[in-house]
Amino acid sequence: MTRIEEMLHLADRLGQVERGGAGADLSLHLALGLEGDVMPYTRQAALAFELLPAAYAWVPPIRSGERIYMACRRMDVAVLHRQWARTLPLAMCGALLRAHAALAREA
């Protein structure tokens, strides 16, 4: 599985789980090639917020029933990367993984 495929697969999985956890945090940390301590990205929106690539901005979330929709927008080409999930941090992590995958595809 390529790095891009890994990021997209993880984003899909985050949209299916009930809540974040240490395993999801580690998978995200490794998929993005982050250094240092693994943080609770999938459980704390403030931490997920910081992982968005510089060329992107967050779109306000939308709640529908027990799910939440989160998207980020690439500012120079107006491309959206979206994610539905059970919690805000999970939705944010899924969207930002899709954004990172899109950037990696361009490189």
Secondary structure, 3 states (H helix, E strand, C coil): CCHHHHHHHHHHHHCCCCCCCHHHHHHHHHHCCCCCCCCCCCCCHHHHHCCCCCCEEEEEEEEECCEEEEEEEECCCCEEEEEEECCHHHHHHHHHHHHHHHHHHHC
